[in-house]
Amino acid sequence: MLQSINPATGQTVAEHPEMSGREVGAVLRASARAFAHWSRTDFTERSALLNTVAEGMMHRREELARLITIEMGKPVQESRAEIEKCARTCQHYARHAAEMLADRTESLEATRAIVTHRPLGPLLAIMPWNFPFWQVFRAAAPALMAGNTVVLKHASNTTGCALAIESLFRAAGFPEGTFRVLRLAGSRMTRVVKHRAVAAVTLTGSTAAGRKIAAAAGAALKKTVLELGGSDAYVVLDDADLDLAARVCAKARLINNGQSCVAAKRFIVVASVHDAFLEKLVGAMDGFVRGDPLRDDTQLGPMARPDLRDELHAQVRRSVDGGARLVLGGEMPEGPGAFYPATVLAEVVPGMAAFDEETFGPVAAVVRAKDEKHALALAARTSFGLGAAVFTRDVERGLRIAREELRAGVCALNTLVASDPRVPFGGVGDSGYGRELGSEGIREFVNTKTVLVG
């Protein structure tokens, strides 16, 4: 049985029975049958249906935002923004997919070559709970517009969101089987990956989960895109606007209750401005309003599950035991729900949990660096490479660092790392491979075919 538990209250929201092996097989075969038809529809038909999904989301925005918040604890104002972003992404690909996948012709010595893009087949999308609509739509919208069908395996605690997404596609008039949901525990997924109906796999989740799924898909020679963990470094240089840096860094750390692969986690600050920045960051993070995530004024809600909060608190305690200084928060609150306070650790160094590990919650690790060179060396001391940022008033200096020095799939200058349907998103190293969004994202799950004409 898959359970959805409200992390703000600890109360069970819903229970969903797992599918049997026979039911799973039926869903996958239905997706393969739907692909035979869907792959031959034209872009006009696909666009009209995807735009209808966007309209349906906006019409149901309040209902869907409330569902997100109840299932995983995101402040409801952020849940609304997530629904709106998904709708915009549908509209973006509905408008631009045809030109992104348009044929091109090359003149060769004795022949003509046409490069065309054809869909692969059913895409298995394995998605996490922290952005339960966005992470689905950023994969599904381009995949469907490319002519693939999609089978979603969502996180167990956001099964209600998965079923709501499926209802949006059904209500919009998508052909039966084009978008389907599997109600399954994660432990059963390697077998699903190997099913002959599955053409390709996309996963957003932990590095450990990515390795397991990539191994199963690789054994079957199936294309994968993985967006995994991150330990993003935000580098604050000696000429930074510290008020701006503190505001941006606080938001980048606490967005989604701190539970984002691409959230800022390590703040590496040159010594000359370290103390001033630390004071401003503490003030900014302490100012976030914590409480009932269904209230419009709440900025910091509960973590998604009590076990995740316990794991985060253990990382904080191990870091303090290792010499870090607790400046803000760090105490387990009493009462119901999986709440954890905004927490700042100072004097963090390599070897501590807060530096070496991904902290998936509202904990900021502030690291003192001697100078720019030392700061960039500390930023690079990670196996992750999802996002990074640099703060400096010298734009040329910042662009050089972002382009040449920071090893990450997305780098920001004087702002926070974020995703947008118009540009590619993804990581390197233990943060995964492949790209979502942009024209690069829609081309991940197509056969780029060359046709030679004599």
C-alpha positions in Angstrom: 0.0 0.0 0.0 1.3 3.4 -1.0 0.6 6.1 1.7 0.3 9.8 1.4 0.9 11.5 4.8 0.5 15.2 5.4 4.0 16.2 6.7 2.5 19.2 8.5 0.2 17.1 10.7 1.4 13.5 10.4 -2.0 12.4 9.4 -2.7 10.0 6.6 -4.1 11.7 3.5 -4.8 8.7 1.3 -3.7 5.1 0.7 -3.3 3.7 -2.8 -2.9 0.0 -3.6 0.1 -1.1 -5.5 -0.3 -2.5 -8.9 0.2 -6.2 -9.5 2.8 -7.4 -12.0 0.0 -8.2 -14.5 -1.4 -4.6 -14.1 2.0 -3.1 -14.7 2.4 -5.2 -17.9 -1.0 -4.1 -19.1 -0.1 -0.4 -18.6 3.2 -0.8 -20.5 1.6 -2.6 -23.4 -1.1 0.0 -23.6 1.6 2.7 -23.8 3.3 0.8 -26.6 0.0 0.5 -28.5 -0.7 4.2 -28.0 2.8 5.0 -29.4 2.0 3.4 -32.7 -0.7 6.0 -33.2 0.6 9.0 -31.3 4.0 9.0 -33.1 2.2 9.5 -36.4 0.1 12.5 -35.3 1.2 15.9 -36.5 2.5 18.8 -34.3 -0.7 20.7 -34.7 -2.7 18.0 -33.0 -0.1 17.5 -30.3 0.1 21.2 -29.6 -3.7 21.6 -29.3 -3.9 18.8 -26.8 -0.9 20.0 -24.7 -2.3 23.6 -24.6 -5.6 22.1 -23.3 -3.6 20.4 -20.5 -2.2 23.8 -19.6 -5.6 25.4 -19.6 -6.9 22.5 -17.4 -4.0 23.1 -14.9 -4.7 26.8 -14.6 -8.4 26.1 -14.2 -7.7 23.7 -11.3 -4.7 25.7 -10.0 -6.0 26.1 -6.4 -7.0 22.5 -6.1 -3.8 21.1 -7.5 -1.6 23.5 -5.4 -3.4 22.4 -2.2 -2.8 18.8 -3.2 0.9 19.4 -3.6 1.1 21.1 -0.2 -0.9 18.5 1.6 1.2 15.6 0.2 4.7 17.0 0.5 4.6 20.2 2.6 5.6 22.9 0.1 4.3 26.4 1.1 1.1 26.8 -0.9 2.3 30.0 -2.6 5.2 28.0 -4.0 2.8 25.2 -5.1 0.7 27.7 -7.1 3.9 28.9 -8.8 4.8 25.3 -9.6 1.5 24.8 -11.3 1.9 28.0 -13.3 5.4 27.0 -14.4 4.1 23.7 -15.6 1.4 25.4 -17.7 3.9 27.8 -19.2 6.2 24.8 -20.1 3.3 23.0 -21.9 2.6 26.2 -23.8 6.3 26.7 -24.7 6.7 23.2 -26.2 3.3 23.4 -27.9 4.5 26.6 -29.6 8.1 25.7 -30.4 8.4 21.9 -30.7 7.9 21.8 -34.5 10.7 24.2 -35.1 13.0 22.5 -32.6 12.5 19.2 -34.4 12.4 20.5 -37.9 14.3 18.6 -40.6 17.4 20.1 -42.0 19.1 19.5 -45.3 22.8 19.2 -45.9 24.5 19.1 -49.4 27.2 16.4 -49.6 29.6 15.7 -52.4 27.3 13.5 -54.5 24.2 13.3 -52.4 21.8 15.2 -50.3 21.3 14.4 -46.6 18.1 15.1 -44.6 18.5 15.0 -40.9 15.2 14.2 -39.2 14.1 13.5 -35.6 11.8 10.5 -34.9 10.4 9.5 -31.5 11.8 6.5 -29.6 8.7 5.0 -28.0 7.3 4.7 -24.4 9.4 6.8 -22.0 9.5 5.6 -18.4 9.7 8.7 -16.1 10.8 8.0 -12.5 10.1 11.1 -10.5 10.6 12.3 -6.9 8.3 14.0 -4.5 9.9 17.5 -4.0 8.5 19.1 -7.2 5.7 16.6 -7.9 4.3 18.5 -10.9 7.2 20.4 -12.3 9.6 17.4 -12.5 7.0 15.4 -14.4 6.0 18.1 -16.8 9.6 19.2 -17.7 10.1 15.7 -18.9 6.7 14.8 -20.2 5.9 18.0 -22.2 8.8 17.8 -24.6 8.7 14.0 -24.8 5.0 14.0 -25.8 5.5 16.8 -28.3 8.3 14.7 -29.9 5.8 11.9 -30.4 6.8 9.6 -27.5 4.3 8.2 -24.9 5.0 8.5 -21.2 4.6 6.1 -18.3 5.1 7.8 -14.9 6.3 6.1 -11.7 6.0 8.8 -9.1 7.3 8.9 -5.5 5.0 6.9 -3.2 4.1 9.8 -1.0 2.9 11.9 -4.0 0.7 9.3 -5.6 -2.2 11.7 -5.4 -0.3 14.2 -7.5 0.5 11.5 -10.1 -3.1 10.5 -10.5 -4.1 14.2 -10.7 -1.6 14.7 -13.6 -3.0 11.6 -15.3 -6.5 13.0 -15.0 -5.3 16.3 -16.7 -4.1 14.4 -19.8 -7.2 12.3 -19.9 -9.5 15.3 -19.6 -7.6 17.1 -22.3 -8.4 14.3 -24.8 -5.0 12.6 -25.1 -5.5 9.2 -26.6 -5.8 6.3 -24.1 -2.3 5.0 -23.1 -0.4 8.2 -24.1 0.2 9.2 -20.5 -0.2 6.5 -17.8 0.7 6.1 -14.1 2.3 3.1 -12.4 1.5 2.8 -8.7 4.6 1.0 -7.5 7.3 1.1 -4.8 10.7 2.1 -6.0 12.2 -1.3 -5.2 10.3 -2.8 -8.2 11.6 -0.4 -10.8 14.7 -2.2 -12.2 12.4 -4.9 -13.5 10.1 -2.4 -15.2 13.1 -0.7 -16.8 14.0 -4.0 -18.5 10.5 -4.5 -19.9 10.6 -4.7 -23.7 7.9 -2.0 -24.1 10.1 0.6 -22.4 12.2 2.5 -25.0 14.0 5.0 -22.7 14.2 6.1 -19.1 14.4 9.5 -17.4 15.0 9.8 -13.6 15.2 12.6 -11.2 16.3 11.5 -7.7 19.3 10.5 -5.6 22.7 9.5 -7.0 22.2 6.0 -5.6 18.9 5.6 -7.4 20.4 7.0 -10.6 23.2 4.4 -10.5 20.8 1.5 -10.0 18.5 2.6 -12.8 21.3 3.5 -15.2 22.8 0.0 -14.6 19.5 -1.7 -15.4 18.9 0.5 -18.5 22.5 0.2 -19.7 22.3 -3.6 -19.5 19.3 -3.3 -21.9 21.0 -0.6 -24.0 18.2 1.9 -23.3 18.8 5.6 -23.4 18.7 7.4 -20.0 18.7 11.0 -18.7 19.5 11.4 -15.0 19.0 14.5 -12.9 20.5 13.6 -9.5 21.7 15.2 -6.3 23.6 18.4 -5.8 25.7 20.2 -3.3 25.7 23.6 -5.0 28.4 26.1 -4.1 27.5 29.8 -4.0 30.8 31.8 -4.0 30.7 35.2 -2.4 33.8 37.3 -3.5 35.3 40.4 -1.8 33.5 42.9 -4.1 30.1 41.3 -3.8 26.9 43.3 -3.0 26.4 41.6 0.4 22.8 42.7 0.9 21.9 41.2 -2.4 24.0 38.1 -1.9 22.4 37.4 1.5 18.9 37.8 0.2 19.5 35.6 -2.8 21.4 33.0 -0.9 18.7 32.7 1.8 16.0 32.2 -0.8 18.2 29.8 -2.7 18.7 27.7 0.4 15.1 27.8 1.7 13.0 27.4 -1.4 10.9 24.3 -1.3 11.7 24.0 2.4 15.3 23.5 1.4 14.5 20.3 -0.4 15.8 20.7 -3.9 18.7 19.1 -5.8 19.6 22.5 -7.2 19.1 24.5 -3.9 22.2 26.4 -2.6 23.9 24.3 0.0 27.5 25.5 0.6 28.2 29.2 0.8 31.9 29.8 0.3 32.9 33.3 1.3 36.2 35.1 1.1 37.6 36.0 4.5 37.5 39.8 4.0 33.7 39.8 3.8 32.9 36.5 5.7 31.7 37.9 9.0 29.6 40.7 7.4 28.0 38.2 5.0 27.3 35.6 7.7 25.5 38.2 9.8 23.3 39.3 6.9 22.6 35.6 5.9 21.5 34.7 9.4 19.2 37.7 9.5 17.7 36.9 6.1 17.1 33.2 6.9 15.8 33.9 10.4 13.2 36.2 8.8 11.4 33.4 6.9 8.0 32.8 8.3 7.6 29.1 9.4 4.2 27.5 9.9 1.2 25.9 8.3 2.1 25.5 4.6 -1.5 26.1 3.6 -1.3 29.7 4.9 -0.4 32.2 2.2 2.1 34.0 4.5 4.1 30.8 5.2 7.6 30.8 3.7 9.0 27.7 5.4 6.9 24.6 5.8 7.7 21.1 7.0 10.1 18.6 5.4 8.4 15.9 3.4 8.9 13.1 5.9 10.0 12.6 9.5 12.8 10.3 8.5 14.2 12.9 6.1 14.2 15.5 9.0 15.9 13.0 11.3 18.6 12.4 8.7 19.2 16.1 8.2 19.4 16.7 12.0 22.0 13.9 12.2 24.1 15.7 9.6 23.9 18.9 11.6 24.9 17.2 14.8 27.8 15.4 13.2 29.0 18.7 11.7 28.8 20.4 15.0 30.6 17.5 16.7 33.3 17.9 14.0 33.9 21.6 14.8 31.2 23.6 13.0 29.6 26.4 14.9 25.8 26.5 15.1 24.7 30.1 14.5 21.0 29.6 13.9 18.4 26.9 14.4 19.7 23.3 14.6 17.2 22.2 17.3 14.5 19.6 16.7 11.2 21.3 17.3 8.4 19.8 19.4 4.9 19.1 18.2 3.4 17.3 15.2 4.7 17.4 11.7 8.2 17.2 10.2 9.2 20.8 10.7 12.8 21.8 11.0 14.1 25.4 11.5 16.2 27.5 9.2 19.7 26.6 10.3 23.1 28.1 9.6 26.4 26.4 10.3 29.6 28.5 10.3 33.3 27.4 10.2 32.4 24.5 8.0 35.4 22.7 6.4 36.0 19.7 4.2 35.5 16.5 6.1 32.3 17.6 7.8 28.9 16.2 6.8 27.6 19.7 5.9 30.5 20.1 3.4 30.9 16.6 2.0 27.3 15.4 1.8 24.1 16.8 0.2 22.0 18.4 2.9 18.4 18.1 1.7 16.7 20.6 4.0 16.9 24.1 5.3 20.5 24.0 6.4 23.2 26.5 5.1 26.9 25.6 5.5 29.1 28.7 5.5 32.7 28.1 4.5 35.5 30.7 5.0 38.0 31.0 2.1 41.3 32.9 2.0 40.8 34.5 -1.4 39.2 33.9 -4.8 41.5 31.0 -5.7 40.9 29.2 -2.5 37.1 29.8 -2.8 37.0 28.2 -6.2 39.2 25.3 -5.0 36.7 24.7 -2.2 33.7 25.0 -4.5 35.3 22.3 -6.7 35.7 19.9 -3.7 32.6 17.9 -4.5 31.6 15.0 -6.7 28.4 16.8 -7.6 27.9 19.3 -10.5 24.3 20.4 -10.8 24.4 24.2 -10.1 26.7 26.9 -8.8 26.7 30.7 -8.4 29.1 33.5 -7.9 28.5 37.0 -6.4 30.7 39.9 -7.5 30.1 43.5 -8.7 32.6 42.9 -11.6 30.4 41.3 -14.3 33.3 40.3 -16.5 35.1 38.6 -13.5 31.9 36.8 -12.7 31.2 35.6 -16.2 34.8 34.3 -16.5 34.3 32.3 -13.3 30.9 31.0 -14.2 32.0 30.0 -17.7 35.4 28.6 -17.0 35.9 27.8 -13.3 32.6 26.4 -11.9 32.0 22.8 -12.8 28.2 22.5 -13.0 25.4 22.2 -15.6 23.9 25.6 -14.6 25.8 28.6 -13.2 24.4 31.9 -12.0 25.9 35.3 -11.6 24.4 37.5 -8.8 21.2 35.4 -8.8 20.0 32.0 -7.9 20.2 28.8 -9.9 16.9 28.0 -11.5 15.3 26.1 -14.4 13.4 27.6 -17.3 11.8 25.8 -20.3 13.7 28.0 -22.7 17.2 26.8 -21.7 18.7 23.4 -21.0 19.0 22.0 -17.4 21.1 19.1 -16.0 24.3 18.2 -14.3 27.6 16.5 -14.5 29.5 14.1 -12.3 27.3 12.6 -9.5 24.6 15.0 -10.5 23.8 12.9 -13.6 23.9 13.4 -17.3 21.7 14.5 -20.2 19.6 17.6 -20.4 16.0 18.5 -19.9 14.3 21.6 -21.2 15.3 23.9 -24.0 15.7 22.4 -27.5 18.4 20.1 -26.1 15.8 18.5 -23.8 13.3 17.7 -26.5 16.1 16.0 -28.6 17.2 13.7 -25.8 14.5 11.1 -26.6 14.4 11.1 -30.4 16.3 9.1 -33.0 18.2 11.7 -34.9 18.1 10.0 -38.3 20.2 10.8 -41.4 18.5 10.1 -44.7 20.8 10.1 -47.7 19.3 11.0 -51.1 21.2 10.0 -54.3 
